[in-house]
Amino acid sequence: MSNINLIEIGCFIGVHGIKGQVKLKSFTETPENIFNYKEFFLENNDKVLIIKLISKVKQSLICKIKDVDTRDEAENYRGLKLFIKQDSLPKLEDNEFYHRDLMEFEVYNLKKESFGKIKSFNDFGGGLLIEVKKENKLFYLPVGDNFLKDIDYKQKEVIINLDLSFIEN
C-alpha cells in the first residue's frame, strides 16, 4: 500500500506491563477517537493491524495489538507510526478543514500582506494557532473563528483578519 493514501494518526511510544501491551499516542483531537477508525496500518505495510483499547493513562492510550503477547514482542512497535486510509476520514462541513491540507499555504491579511507560510498547527490551551515562517523567523498567529476569514485551496492561501503589525512589534 502506498503511503500517499495513508494518514498518520498516531505512534507507539512505549510498552506497558509484561503482557504485550503498548502505549499509543493518538493524534486525534480527543485521543480515544482514534478508535472511531476500524483499519490501522504501519508504514509500508498493507496488513491491517488490529488494536484494542485497554485503558488511558494521562495522554497515552494503553492498547493490545492482536497476536502480540509479550513485552519483547511489544517492544518491536516502539517508535512506529500508525496510519489510516485517507478515504476513511469523515467528510468536512463548509467551515471545517484538516490541518494537513493547509501545510505550506501562504497566510495573508485582509490587505493581502503576507505573514509567511504555515509550518504547523498548535493549541496550547488558548485556541488554535498556526506556526508561520517568514524570512527564517517562526511565530504563531491565531486562526480561531474571530481571525480566520477564508481558505483558498486553489491559490493555497489562508486569509486572516489580523494586522501585519502583530508580528512586526
TISE-30017 format. One line per 4 residues: for each residue x, y, z of N, C-alpha, C. Coordinates in steps of 0.2 Angstrom, whole numbers. Layout:
X:Y:Z:X:Y:Z:X:Y:Z | ... $
end
This chain:
4:-6:0:0:0:0:4:6:0 | 3:11:-4:6:17:-5:5:22:1 | 10:25:4:10:29:9:6:36:7 | 5:37:1:1:43:-2:-6:42:0 $
-9:36:1:-16:35:3:-17:35:10 | -11:35:14:-12:35:21:-11:41:25 | -14:42:31:-14:47:35:-11:45:42 | -6:48:44:-3:47:51:-8:49:56 $
-10:44:61:-15:46:66:-12:45:73 | -6:42:73:-4:41:80:3:37:79 | 6:36:85:13:32:85:13:29:92 | 17:23:92:18:19:98:24:22:101 $
23:24:108:28:27:111:31:23:117 | 29:17:118:32:13:123:28:6:124 | 30:3:129:26:-3:131:23:-2:138 | 19:-7:140:16:-6:146:15:-14:149 $
18:-15:154:17:-21:158:21:-27:154 | 19:-33:155:23:-39:153:19:-43:148 | 12:-41:147:8:-45:143:7:-42:135 | 12:-39:133:12:-37:126:8:-30:125 $
6:-26:130:3:-20:129:7:-15:127 | 5:-10:123:9:-4:120:5:2:122 | 10:8:123:7:14:124:6:18:117 | 1:20:116:-1:24:109:-2:31:111 $
1:35:107:0:42:107:-5:44:101 | -11:46:102:-16:47:97:-15:55:95 | -16:56:88:-16:62:85:-23:65:84 | -28:62:86:-35:64:85:-36:69:91 $
-41:74:90:-42:79:94:-44:76:101 | -48:71:102:-49:68:108:-46:61:107 | -41:59:111:-36:53:110:-40:47:109 | -46:46:112:-49:40:111:-53:39:105 $
-54:45:101:-57:45:95:-53:41:89 | -47:40:91:-43:36:86:-47:29:85 | -51:27:89:-54:20:89:-61:21:85 | -62:27:83:-68:28:78:-66:25:71 $
-60:24:70:-57:21:64:-57:13:65 | -58:9:59:-58:2:60:-51:-1:58 | -48:2:53:-42:-1:50:-36:3:51 | -31:0:54:-25:3:55:-19:0:52 $
-14:4:50:-8:1:46:-2:4:49 | 3:0:48:10:3:49:13:5:42 | 18:9:43:21:12:37:23:6:32 | 22:7:26:25:2:21:22:-5:22 $
16:-6:25:14:-12:26:6:-12:25 | 4:-17:21:-3:-16:19:-7:-21:23 | -4:-24:28:-8:-29:33:-12:-25:38 | -18:-26:39:-22:-22:44:-20:-24:51 $
-19:-19:55:-16:-20:62:-23:-20:66 | -24:-25:70:-30:-25:75:-28:-23:82 | -31:-17:84:-29:-14:90:-35:-13:95 | -34:-15:101:-40:-14:106:-38:-10:111 $
-42:-5:113:-40:0:119:-41:-4:125 | -36:-4:130:-37:-7:136:-39:-1:142 | -35:4:142:-36:10:146:-32:16:144 | -33:21:148:-30:28:146:-26:30:152 $
-19:31:151:-15:34:157:-12:40:155 | -15:46:158:-13:53:156:-15:54:149 | -11:55:144:-12:56:137:-11:50:133 | -8:45:136:-7:39:132:-12:34:133 $
-13:30:127:-18:25:127:-15:18:128 | -17:14:132:-14:8:133:-18:3:129 | -15:0:124:-18:-5:119:-15:-11:119 | -19:-16:116:-17:-23:115:-17:-24:107 $
-12:-26:104:-11:-27:97:-13:-35:96 | -17:-37:92:-18:-44:91:-12:-48:89 | -11:-53:93:-5:-58:92:1:-55:94 | 1:-50:98:7:-48:102:6:-49:109 $
9:-54:112:8:-57:119:13:-56:124 | 19:-53:122:24:-52:127:27:-45:126 | 31:-43:132:34:-37:132:39:-36:126 | 43:-42:125:48:-41:119:45:-40:113 $
39:-44:111:35:-43:105:33:-35:104 | 30:-33:110:28:-26:110:33:-21:109 | 39:-22:111:45:-18:110:46:-16:103 | 45:-21:99:46:-21:91:41:-15:88 $
36:-13:92:32:-7:89:34:0:92 | 38:0:97:40:6:99:43:11:94 | 40:17:93:43:22:88:39:21:82 | 35:16:81:32:15:74:26:20:74 $
25:22:68:19:27:66:13:22:64 | 7:25:66:1:21:65:-3:26:60 | -6:22:55:-9:26:49:-16:23:48 | -20:27:45:-27:25:42:-27:27:35 $
-32:24:31:-33:26:24:-36:33:24 | -33:37:19:-36:44:19:-43:44:17 | -46:39:14:-53:39:12:-57:37:18 | -55:35:23:-59:34:29:-60:40:34 $
-57:46:32:-58:52:36:-65:54:34 | -68:57:39:-75:59:38:-75:65:34 | -81:66:30:-82:72:26:-83:78:30 | -80:84:28:-80:90:32:-86:95:30 $
-88:99:35:-93:104:34:-89:110:30 | -93:115:28:-90:120:24:-85:124:29 | -86:125:35:-82:129:39:-76:125:43 | -75:119:40:-70:114:43:-64:113:38 $
-59:111:41:-53:109:37:-48:104:41 | -44:101:37:-39:96:40:-33:100:40 | -29:100:46:-23:104:47:-18:102:41 | -18:96:40:-13:94:35:-14:97:28 $
-20:98:26:-22:101:20:-19:108:19 | -18:112:24:-16:119:24:-8:120:25 | -5:114:26:3:115:27:6:118:21 | 10:123:22:14:127:17:9:132:13 $
3:133:15:-1:138:12:2:145:14 | 1:150:10:3:157:12:-2:160:16 | 0:164:21:-5:167:25:-5:174:24 | -11:177:22:-11:184:21:-17:187:26 $
-16:194:26:-21:198:30:-26:200:25 | -31:204:27:-36:207:23:-34:212:17 | -28:215:19:-25:219:14:-20:216:9 | -20:209:9:-16:205:5:-8:205:7 $
-7:207:13:0:207:16:2:200:18 | 8:198:17:10:191:18:13:191:25 | 10:186:29:13:184:35:19:178:35 | 18:174:29:23:169:28:19:163:27 $
22:157:27:19:150:26:18:146:32 | 13:142:32:11:138:38:16:132:38 | 18:131:44:23:126:46:20:121:50 | 15:123:55:12:118:59:6:121:63 $
2:117:66:-4:119:70:-3:117:77 | -5:122:82:-4:120:89:-10:123:93 | -11:120:98:-16:123:103:-13:122:110 | -11:127:113:-8:127:119:-13:128:125 $
-20:128:123:-25:129:128:-29:135:127 | -26:140:123:-30:146:122:-33:147:115 | -33:141:111:-36:142:105:-31:139:99 | -33:138:93:-29:136:88:-25:141:86 $
-18:139:85:-13:144:82:-10:140:76 | -7:145:72:-3:142:66:4:144:67 | 9:140:66:16:142:66:17:144:59 | 20:150:58:21:153:52:29:155:51 $
31:153:45:38:155:44:39:160:39 | 42:166:40:44:171:36:51:174:37 | 55:173:31:62:176:31:66:172:37 | 65:166:38:69:162:43:66:164:50 $
61:167:51:58:168:58:52:164:58 | 51:161:64:45:157:66:41:161:71 | 34:161:70:30:165:75:23:161:75 | 19:163:80:12:160:80:7:165:78 $
2:163:75:-4:168:73:-11:164:75 | -15:168:78:-22:164:80:-26:163:73 | -30:158:73:-34:156:67:-41:154:70 | -43:156:75:-50:155:78:-55:158:74 $
-61:157:75:-67:160:71:-66:167:71 | -64:171:76:-63:178:75:-58:180:70 | -53:176:68:-47:178:64:-48:175:57 | -49:169:57:-49:165:50:-55:168:46 $
-53:171:40:-59:173:36:-60:169:29 | -54:166:27:-55:162:20:-50:158:19 | -51:152:16:-46:147:14:-47:146:6 | -42:148:2:-42:147:-5:-38:141:-7 $
-41:135:-8:-37:129:-9:-33:130:-16 | -36:133:-21:-33:133:-27:-27:138:-27 | -27:143:-24:-21:148:-23:-17:146:-17 | -19:141:-13:-15:139:-7:-14:145:-3 $
-19:148:-1:-19:154:3:-24:154:9 | -22:156:15:-26:157:20:-27:165:22 | -33:167:23:-34:174:24:-36:175:31 | -33:179:35:-34:180:42:-35:188:43 $
-40:190:48:-41:196:50:-36:198:55 | -30:201:53:-25:202:58:-20:207:55 | -19:213:58:-14:217:55:-7:215:55 | -3:217:50:4:214:49:8:217:55 $
6:222:58:10:225:64:10:220:70 | 5:215:70:5:210:75:12:206:76 | 15:205:70:22:202:70:28:206:70 | 27:213:68:32:217:67:34:221:74 $
30:220:79:31:224:85:34:219:90 $
end
